[in-house]
Amino acid sequence: MAKKGKDYFGMGRLISIIFAIIPVTSWLFGFVTRFKEGKVLAGVLRLLLGWNIIWVLDLIFMLLKGKIFRLF
């Protein structure tokens, strides 16, 4: 199980930021992370909208807070 408070499977903040910068890994890891948390609707939204505004928000949130964007 991932460490609490760390996104992208409990990886360190620097590694998570690097993965957030790369659109494909950000989309894939964000999708898997939300499904792993049991948030099916959020996972589906990431699957459909993860290439645009959610990617930008993930990048900003990862740089500022160390966590991916969570609408709900």
N, CA, C and O atoms as a printed pandas DataFrame, in Angstrom:
     atom_number atom_name residue_name chain_id  residue_number  x_coord  y_coord  z_coord
0              1         N          MET        A               1    0.845   -1.179    0.000
1              2        CA          MET        A               1    0.000    0.000    0.000
2              3         C          MET        A               1    0.886    1.237    0.000
3              4         O          MET        A               1    1.955    1.237    0.610
4              5         N          ALA        A               2    0.450    2.282   -0.677
5              6        CA          ALA        A               2    1.219    3.511   -0.781
6              7         C          ALA        A               2    1.258    4.227    0.560
7              8         O          ALA        A               2    0.330    4.130    1.363
8              9         N          LYS        A               3    2.346    4.943    0.784
9             10        CA          LYS        A               3    2.476    5.727    1.996
10            11         C          LYS        A               3    1.448    6.852    1.986
11            12         O          LYS        A               3    1.179    7.451    0.945
12            13         N          LYS        A               4    0.887    7.127    3.137
13            14        CA          LYS        A               4   -0.139    8.165    3.228
14            15         C          LYS        A               4    0.495    9.528    2.951
15            16         O          LYS        A               4    1.573    9.842    3.456
16            17         N          GLY        A               5   -0.195   10.326    2.139
17            18        CA          GLY        A               5    0.268   11.669    1.847
18            19         C          GLY        A               5    1.199   11.765    0.645
19            20         O          GLY        A               5    1.602   12.865    0.269
20            21         N          LYS        A               6    1.542   10.648    0.044
21            22        CA          LYS        A               6    2.419   10.667   -1.131
22            23         C          LYS        A               6    1.649   10.089   -2.300
23            24         O          LYS        A               6    1.025    9.033   -2.194
24            25         N          ASP        A               7    1.703   10.793   -3.413
25            26        CA          ASP        A               7    1.008   10.295   -4.590
26            27         C          ASP        A               7    1.951    9.490   -5.469
27            28         O          ASP        A               7    3.155    9.405   -5.226
28            29         N          TYR        A               8    1.362    8.908   -6.489
29            30        CA          TYR        A               8    2.091    8.056   -7.426
30            31         C          TYR        A               8    2.776    6.906   -6.707
31            32         O          TYR        A               8    3.988    6.720   -6.811
32            33         N          PHE        A               9    1.980    6.141   -5.978
33            34        CA          PHE        A               9    2.388    4.869   -5.389
34            35         C          PHE        A               9    3.420    5.012   -4.282
35            36         O          PHE        A               9    4.225    4.102   -4.085
36            37         N          GLY        A              10    3.425    6.124   -3.552
37            38        CA          GLY        A              10    4.327    6.310   -2.427
38            39         C          GLY        A              10    5.745    6.681   -2.815
39            40         O          GLY        A              10    6.652    6.627   -1.984
40            41         N          MET        A              11    5.945    7.055   -4.066
41            42        CA          MET        A              11    7.274    7.477   -4.496
42            43         C          MET        A              11    7.595    8.832   -3.883
43            44         O          MET        A              11    6.693    9.560   -3.470
44            45         N          GLY        A              12    8.857    9.165   -3.825
45            46        CA          GLY        A              12    9.266   10.443   -3.268
46            47         C          GLY        A              12    8.740   11.621   -4.080
47            48         O          GLY        A              12    8.286   11.459   -5.213
48            49         N          ARG        A              13    8.809   12.804   -3.484
49            50        CA          ARG        A              13    8.256   13.989   -4.133
50            51         C          ARG        A              13    8.962   14.321   -5.442
51            52         O          ARG        A              13    8.300   14.649   -6.426
52            53         N          LEU        A              14   10.283   14.244   -5.477
53            54        CA          LEU        A              14   11.025   14.568   -6.698
54            55         C          LEU        A              14   10.661   13.614   -7.830
55            56         O          LEU        A              14   10.449   14.050   -8.962
56            57         N          ILE        A              15   10.589   12.338   -7.542
57            58        CA          ILE        A              15   10.215   11.349   -8.561
58            59         C          ILE        A              15    8.779   11.601   -9.029
59            60         O          ILE        A              15    8.494   11.507  -10.222
60            61         N          SER        A              16    7.876   11.918   -8.102
61            62        CA          SER        A              16    6.492   12.203   -8.472
62            63         C          SER        A              16    6.395   13.441   -9.357
63            64         O          SER        A              16    5.586   13.469  -10.284
64            65         N          ILE        A              17    7.201   14.458   -9.089
65            66        CA          ILE        A              17    7.206   15.663   -9.925
66            67         C          ILE        A              17    7.691   15.329  -11.332
67            68         O          ILE        A              17    7.132   15.813  -12.316
68            69         N          ILE        A              18    8.714   14.516  -11.425
69            70        CA          ILE        A              18    9.226   14.117  -12.746
70            71         C          ILE        A              18    8.146   13.367  -13.521
71            72         O          ILE        A              18    7.940   13.625  -14.707
72            73         N          PHE        A              19    7.457   12.442  -12.857
73            74        CA          PHE        A              19    6.375   11.713  -13.521
74            75         C          PHE        A              19    5.212   12.626  -13.874
75            76         O          PHE        A              19    4.547   12.399  -14.885
76            77         N          ALA        A              20    4.945   13.653  -13.070
77            78        CA          ALA        A              20    3.858   14.590  -13.353
78            79         C          ALA        A              20    4.171   15.455  -14.573
79            80         O          ALA        A              20    3.256   15.878  -15.279
80            81         N          ILE        A              21    5.431   15.717  -14.823
81            82        CA          ILE        A              21    5.829   16.540  -15.966
82            83         C          ILE        A              21    5.568   15.815  -17.285
83            84         O          ILE        A              21    5.200   16.438  -18.281
84            85         N          ILE        A              22    5.760   14.515  -17.285
85            86        CA          ILE        A              22    5.565   13.707  -18.492
86            87         C          ILE        A              22    4.071   13.412  -18.634
87            88         O          ILE        A              22    3.503   12.727  -17.784
88            89         N          PRO        A              23    3.427   13.911  -19.685
89            90        CA          PRO        A              23    1.963   13.766  -19.805
90            91         C          PRO        A              23    1.455   12.325  -19.747
91            92         O          PRO        A              23    0.442   12.059  -19.099
92            93         N          VAL        A              24    2.130   11.409  -20.402
93            94        CA          VAL        A              24    1.645   10.020  -20.446
94            95         C          VAL        A              24    1.690    9.383  -19.058
95            96         O          VAL        A              24    0.728    8.731  -18.650
96            97         N          THR        A              25    2.780    9.560  -18.334
97            98        CA          THR        A              25    2.865    8.969  -16.999
98            99         C          THR        A              25    1.918    9.659  -16.030
99           100         O          THR        A              25    1.336    9.004  -15.165
100          101         N          SER        A              26    1.757   10.958  -16.159
101          102        CA          SER        A              26    0.824   11.687  -15.304
102          103         C          SER        A              26   -0.601   11.173  -15.507
103          104         O          SER        A              26   -1.329   10.942  -14.541
104          105         N          TRP        A              27   -0.987   10.998  -16.755
105          106        CA          TRP        A              27   -2.325   10.496  -17.073
106          107         C          TRP        A              27   -2.512    9.074  -16.535
107          108         O          TRP        A              27   -3.509    8.785  -15.873
108          109         N          LEU        A              28   -1.566    8.201  -16.815
109          110        CA          LEU        A              28   -1.674    6.804  -16.409
110          111         C          LEU        A              28   -1.620    6.654  -14.892
111          112         O          LEU        A              28   -2.471    5.982  -14.309
112          113         N          PHE        A              29   -0.636    7.268  -14.247
113          114        CA          PHE        A              29   -0.494    7.130  -12.798
114          115         C          PHE        A              29   -1.648    7.793  -12.058
115          116         O          PHE        A              29   -2.100    7.276  -11.036
116          117         N          GLY        A              30   -2.138    8.936  -12.561
117          118        CA          GLY        A              30   -3.285    9.598  -11.943
118          119         C          GLY        A              30   -4.534    8.740  -12.029
119          120         O          GLY        A              30   -5.289    8.627  -11.063
120          121         N          PHE        A              31   -4.745    8.140  -13.183
121          122        CA          PHE        A              31   -5.882    7.244  -13.404
122          123         C          PHE        A              31   -5.817    6.046  -12.447
123          124         O          PHE        A              31   -6.799    5.726  -11.778
124          125         N          VAL        A              32   -4.674    5.400  -12.390
125          126        CA          VAL        A              32   -4.514    4.220  -11.538
126          127         C          VAL        A              32   -4.618    4.602  -10.063
127          128         O          VAL        A              32   -5.221    3.872   -9.277
128          129         N          THR        A              33   -4.037    5.734   -9.684
129          130        CA          THR        A              33   -4.089    6.181   -8.295
130          131         C          THR        A              33   -5.520    6.411   -7.839
131          132         O          THR        A              33   -5.889    5.990   -6.743
132          133         N          ARG        A              34   -6.326    7.062   -8.648
133          134        CA          ARG        A              34   -7.704    7.348   -8.262
134          135         C          ARG        A              34   -8.542    6.065   -8.188
135          136         O          ARG        A              34   -9.379    5.939   -7.294
136          137         N          PHE        A              35   -8.337    5.117   -9.099
137          138        CA          PHE        A              35   -9.046    3.844   -9.010
138          139         C          PHE        A              35   -8.590    3.056   -7.780
139          140         O          PHE        A              35   -9.400    2.401   -7.125
140          141         N          LYS        A              36   -7.314    3.120   -7.474
141          142        CA          LYS        A              36   -6.779    2.428   -6.316
142          143         C          LYS        A              36   -7.376    2.979   -5.018
143          144         O          LYS        A              36   -7.539    2.241   -4.046
144          145         N          GLU        A              37   -7.701    4.273   -5.005
145          146        CA          GLU        A              37   -8.343    4.900   -3.847
146          147         C          GLU        A              37   -9.825    4.588   -3.776
147          148         O          GLU        A              37  -10.483    4.948   -2.799
148          149         N          GLY        A              38  -10.360    3.931   -4.781
149          150        CA          GLY        A              38  -11.773    3.591   -4.805
150          151         C          GLY        A              38  -12.658    4.685   -5.378
151          152         O          GLY        A              38  -13.880    4.622   -5.244
152          153         N          LYS        A              39  -12.075    5.668   -6.001
153          154        CA          LYS        A              39  -12.818    6.781   -6.604
154          155         C          LYS        A              39  -13.007    6.510   -8.093
155          156         O          LYS        A              39  -12.246    7.006   -8.924
156          157         N          VAL        A              40  -14.026    5.721   -8.420
157          158        CA          VAL        A              40  -14.251    5.274   -9.789
158          159         C          VAL        A              40  -14.596    6.450  -10.709
159          160         O          VAL        A              40  -14.041    6.559  -11.802
160          161         N          LEU        A              41  -15.499    7.321  -10.280
161          162        CA          LEU        A              41  -15.882    8.463  -11.108
162          163         C          LEU        A              41  -14.679    9.371  -11.383
163          164         O          LEU        A              41  -14.488    9.833  -12.508
164          165         N          ALA        A              42  -13.886    9.618  -10.365
165          166        CA          ALA        A              42  -12.685   10.441  -10.544
166          167         C          ALA        A              42  -11.704    9.757  -11.503
167          168         O          ALA        A              42  -11.058   10.429  -12.308
168          169         N          GLY        A              43  -11.590    8.437  -11.422
169          170        CA          GLY        A              43  -10.723    7.700  -12.332
170          171         C          GLY        A              43  -11.199    7.783  -13.770
171          172         O          GLY        A              43  -10.392    7.945  -14.686
172          173         N          VAL        A              44  -12.497    7.672  -13.972
173          174        CA          VAL        A              44  -13.059    7.771  -15.323
174          175         C          VAL        A              44  -12.851    9.181  -15.882
175          176         O          VAL        A              44  -12.500    9.339  -17.051
176          177         N          LEU        A              45  -13.067   10.201  -15.052
177          178        CA          LEU        A              45  -12.827   11.577  -15.504
178          179         C          LEU        A              45  -11.363   11.792  -15.887
179          180         O          LEU        A              45  -11.070   12.475  -16.868
180          181         N          ARG        A              46  -10.461   11.218  -15.124
181          182        CA          ARG        A              46   -9.036   11.324  -15.461
182          183         C          ARG        A              46   -8.738   10.588  -16.763
183          184         O          ARG        A              46   -7.922   11.038  -17.568
184          185         N          LEU        A              47   -9.397    9.470  -16.961
185          186        CA          LEU        A              47   -9.201    8.709  -18.190
186          187         C          LEU        A              47   -9.643    9.529  -19.399
187          188         O          LEU        A              47   -8.964    9.540  -20.427
188          189         N          LEU        A              48  -10.776   10.213  -19.278
189          190        CA          LEU        A              48  -11.321   10.975  -20.398
190          191         C          LEU        A              48  -10.717   12.366  -20.538
191          192         O          LEU        A              48  -10.529   12.837  -21.660
192          193         N          LEU        A              49  -10.410   13.032  -19.437
193          194        CA          LEU        A              49   -9.961   14.427  -19.476
194          195         C          LEU        A              49   -8.518   14.629  -19.035
195          196         O          LEU        A              49   -8.063   15.765  -18.909
196          197         N          GLY        A              50   -7.807   13.556  -18.803
197          198        CA          GLY        A              50   -6.459   13.651  -18.245
198          199         C          GLY        A              50   -5.412   14.256  -19.147
199          200         O          GLY        A              50   -4.316   14.561  -18.679
200          201         N          TRP        A              51   -5.701   14.441  -20.422
201          202        CA          TRP        A              51   -4.703   14.968  -21.347
202          203         C          TRP        A              51   -4.685   16.489  -21.391
203          204         O          TRP        A              51   -3.795   17.064  -22.018
204          205         N          ASN        A              52   -5.627   17.154  -20.753
205          206        CA          ASN        A              52   -5.699   18.602  -20.896
206          207         C          ASN        A              52   -5.616   19.305  -19.552
207          208         O          ASN        A              52   -4.544   19.343  -18.949
208          209         N          ILE        A              53   -6.697   19.852  -19.077
209          210        CA          ILE        A              53   -6.691   20.687  -17.883
210          211         C          ILE        A              53   -6.286   19.920  -16.629
211          212         O          ILE        A              53   -5.623   20.483  -15.758
212          213         N          ILE        A              54   -6.663   18.665  -16.518
213          214        CA          ILE        A              54   -6.290   17.897  -15.331
214          215         C          ILE        A              54   -4.784   17.696  -15.277
215          216         O          ILE        A              54   -4.205   17.701  -14.191
216          217         N          TRP        A              55   -4.131   17.518  -16.428
217          218        CA          TRP        A              55   -2.672   17.373  -16.440
218          219         C          TRP        A              55   -2.011   18.655  -15.929
219          220         O          TRP        A              55   -1.071   18.599  -15.136
220          221         N          VAL        A              56   -2.497   19.790  -16.377
221          222        CA          VAL        A              56   -1.929   21.071  -15.933
222          223         C          VAL        A              56   -2.158   21.253  -14.433
223          224         O          VAL        A              56   -1.249   21.666  -13.712
224          225         N          LEU        A              57   -3.364   20.948  -13.962
225          226        CA          LEU        A              57   -3.653   21.058  -12.536
226          227         C          LEU        A              57   -2.816   20.080  -11.716
227          228         O          LEU        A              57   -2.334   20.439  -10.641
228          229         N          ASP        A              58   -2.634   18.854  -12.200
229          230        CA          ASP        A              58   -1.772   17.891  -11.519
230          231         C          ASP        A              58   -0.349   18.426  -11.391
231          232         O          ASP        A              58    0.275   18.312  -10.336
232          233         N          LEU        A              59    0.143   18.997  -12.449
233          234        CA          LEU        A              59    1.507   19.536  -12.441
234          235         C          LEU        A              59    1.636   20.664  -11.417
235          236         O          LEU        A              59    2.594   20.695  -10.645
236          237         N          ILE        A              60    0.686   21.578  -11.409
237          238        CA          ILE        A              60    0.719   22.694  -10.456
238          239         C          ILE        A              60    0.597   22.186   -9.015
239          240         O          ILE        A              60    1.358   22.604   -8.141
240          241         N          PHE        A              61   -0.349   21.296   -8.772
241          242        CA          PHE        A              61   -0.541   20.776   -7.418
242          243         C          PHE        A              61    0.671   19.964   -6.962
243          244         O          PHE        A              61    1.054   20.038   -5.794
244          245         N          MET        A              62    1.277   19.194   -7.862
245          246        CA          MET        A              62    2.438   18.392   -7.490
246          247         C          MET        A              62    3.610   19.296   -7.107
247          248         O          MET        A              62    4.332   19.013   -6.151
248          249         N          LEU        A              63    3.793   20.375   -7.850
249          250        CA          LEU        A              63    4.885   21.297   -7.535
250          251         C          LEU        A              63    4.642   22.039   -6.218
251          252         O          LEU        A              63    5.574   22.233   -5.437
252          253         N          LEU        A              64    3.404   22.452   -5.969
253          254        CA          LEU        A              64    3.105   23.252   -4.784
254          255         C          LEU        A              64    2.843   22.431   -3.531
255          256         O          LEU        A              64    3.314   22.783   -2.450
256          257         N          LYS        A              65    2.087   21.328   -3.668
257          258        CA          LYS        A              65    1.659   20.566   -2.503
258          259         C          LYS        A              65    2.236   19.166   -2.411
259          260         O          LYS        A              65    2.231   18.569   -1.335
260          261         N          GLY        A              66    2.732   18.631   -3.513
261          262        CA          GLY        A              66    3.233   17.267   -3.513
262          263         C          GLY        A              66    2.151   16.222   -3.688
263          264         O          GLY        A              66    2.396   15.034   -3.480
264          265         N          LYS        A              67    0.945   16.653   -4.072
265          266        CA          LYS        A              67   -0.182   15.739   -4.271
266          267         C          LYS        A              67   -0.831   16.057   -5.612
267          268         O          LYS        A              67   -0.718   17.174   -6.117
268          269         N          ILE        A              68   -1.520   15.055   -6.190
269          270        CA          ILE        A              68   -2.227   15.306   -7.439
270          271         C          ILE        A              68   -3.522   16.046   -7.150
271          272         O          ILE        A              68   -3.988   16.089   -6.011
272          273         N          PHE        A              69   -4.092   16.624   -8.188
273          274        CA          PHE        A              69   -5.339   17.373   -8.077
274          275         C          PHE        A              69   -6.482   16.422   -7.771
275          276         O          PHE        A              69   -6.644   15.398   -8.435
276          277         N          ARG        A              70   -7.270   16.764   -6.768
277          278        CA          ARG        A              70   -8.436   15.959   -6.391
278          279         C          ARG        A              70   -9.660   16.859   -6.345
279          280         O          ARG        A              70   -9.821   17.667   -5.430
280          281         N          LEU        A              71  -10.523   16.708   -7.348
281          282        CA          LEU        A              71  -11.757   17.480   -7.370
282          283         C          LEU        A              71  -12.732   16.931   -6.348
283          284         O          LEU        A              71  -13.414   17.692   -5.660
284          285         N          PHE        A              72  -12.801   15.609   -6.248
285          286        CA          PHE        A              72  -13.651   14.930   -5.262
286          287         C          PHE        A              72  -13.116   13.580   -4.951
287          288         O          PHE        A              72  -13.698   12.857   -4.141
